[in-house]
């Protein structure tokens, strides 16, 4: 990493001196004039795309960020990166590309910014992987930067009730079970997603946006302001202005993304009952920022944070409801007033968390989205790390909407999501079973696919909480039920989940935080000796490269770990 002095005005490398005339000629062709070469060059990293409603409006937001940077003395340029729609990729081979897209996005932002020697960046994301990817790139580059979240979608309406994308997935299970007909299924499909913005519950996109706001890398209110709200454009303009100010003040991302700041992010995720993917993404973001963050840190913070948000998937409300109740700043204000946040952490506003929250209004009187801290849904955070002979490195369970804390049953073992889907459709999975889907981890998937279709089918068939699901893959933020993901080490590298056999008794206990199967040491060793590593599913292309490079999910499934 370059030191801060070297980073002060990186663009001068390509704009000053007689030998730089060709560089300036290229920039004149895209609109630079004499005065622009005296200004810091600001990149606006846009994840605009028409492949998902989460990002379809971001081109407009990127232009506002560019205007803000220009008005405040910068020379801004917009560049784009890819986007993958998790909702559209769900339930088929496309989902294998979702998590790898995080690395592609981060790598592309780092590549363009460093190749062009940009001085600062505004990064704008929407769908699930874009937020952590943007912040990972920012952490690596460590140049003045602001992240802007494109915002949440408004809830759909059907028969006077709010619905969303998870309603669509669960409606498929209801249709297969025969509780709704094809016409009713079509009505859900046509009304679930009314326009631009990321999926509306406390799913992965909104979880990670909230975490990044708590981390200090976005403007207060960014995570909860809806995509269609006029303030989004003002926020992007302000972000462009702020990057230039951060450059002048020499405030860098690693000044903001400290260990304490990550603890703030974990606190907000636990209070809101966020997605299990937060553990994966925050660990990866911390790695990019040079911060040592482990699953033990999540556990340490979790035990001190009450779960207080009655939000989907396990609750009633969506992100727009939280916005109307006061938004993430009001939640953070409440947490800070009770000593649950580090108030002295720096943020992109140039002020501390405490300074920002002093200006934030409290939660509105009479709102029902956020419960009082002394009357929480659960007294501790709901994202529980489990360990045992099935997951020596750890696994993650989301206990937000469950009354039971312990599950014991026979293993029903499948080596792909497709095989498990057929079993559910065929009525083979019964109450009391532990459905195991393995060889779908970061390397084994490859790409660690999400299991929203599977969990939605289970819920749609009335088996929510009556069947446990365990996988070395992961879950959508919209998943709920007795689900355990991120089992590590994964099966394809010889993890114990790969040694399971049909009918083995599995015990999952969120209170003792254990996940075990009933096996003697001798039998375990015999199975380990007989185990053979599966052949790679891909030998060329993106997924082959990803499988060769990716780390354990316990380390964030990153692809740039230092070599031993």
ZITA-V754605 format. One line per field, one symbol per residue. ss: DSSP state (a for helix, b for strand, c for the rest). phi: phi as a letter, one per 30 degrees, with the letter a starting at -180 (. if undefined). burial: + if it has 9 or more other C-alpha atoms within 8 Angstrom, else -. A space follows every 50 residues. Layout:
BEGIN
ss->???
phi->???
burial->???
END
This chain:
BEGIN
ss->cccaaaaccaaaaacccaaaaaaaaaaaaccccaaaaacbbbbbbbcccc cccccccaaaaaaaaaaaaaaccbbbbbbbcccccaaaacccaaaaaaaa aaaaaaaaaaaaaaaccccbbbbbbccaaaaaaaaaaaaaacccbbbbbc cbccbbbbccbbbcaaaaaaaaaaaaaccccaaaaaaaaaacbccccbcc cccaaaaaaaaaaaacccccccccccccccaaaaaaaaaaaaaaaaaaac ccaaaaccaaaaaaaaaaaaaaccccaaaaaaaaaaaaccccccaaaaaa aaccccbcbcbcccccbcaaaaaaacaaaaaaaaaaaccccccccbcccc cbaaaaaacccccccccccbccaaaccbccccbbbbbbccbbbbbbbbcc cccccbbbbbbbbbccaaaaaaaaaccccccccbbbbccccccccccccb caaaaaaaaacccbccbbbbbccbcccccccbbbbbbbccaaaccaaaac ccccbbbbbccccbbbbcccaaaaaaaaaaccccccccccaaaaaaaaac ccaaaccccccccc
phi->.ddddddebdddecbcjedceedddddddcjdbedddccddcccdcceac dadebdcddddddddddddddcjcccbcbcbdbcddddddibddddcdde dedddddddeddddddhdcabccbbadedddddddddddddhceabcbdd jdddddbbhicdbaddeddddddddddidbcdddddddedcdbdldkded ddcddddddddddddjcbdejedcddeddededddddddddddddddddh cceddcdcedddddddedddddiddededdddddddedcicdbbdddddd dedcbdcbcdbddcccccddddeddkideddddddddcicbdddddbddi cdedddddcdddeddidbdcddddbddbdbedccdcbldcbedkbbcccd ccddbbbbaddccbcaddddddddddidccejdcdccbhbdeddedjhdd cdddddddddciceicbcbbaddbbddddbjdbbbidbddddcjdeedcd bejedcbbbdddhbbbbdaddddedddddddbdddedbcbieddddddcd deddcjhccbdddd
burial->------++-++--+++---++-++--++---+---++-+++++++++++- +++++++++-++++++++++-+++++++--++++++--+++--+++++++ ++++++++++--++--++++++++++++++++++++++++++++++++++ ++++++++----+++++++++++++++--+----+-++--++++-+++++ ++++++++++++++++++++++++++++---+++++++++++++-++--+ ++++-++++++++++++++++++++++++++++++++++-+-+++-+++- +++++++++++++++-+++++++-++++++++++++---++++-++++-- +++++++--+-++-----+++----+++-+++++++++++++++++++++ -+--+++++++++++++-+++-++----+--+++++++++++++++++++ +++++++++++-++++++++++++++++++++++++++++++-+++++++ ---+++++++--+++++------+--++--------------+++++-++ +++++++++-----
END
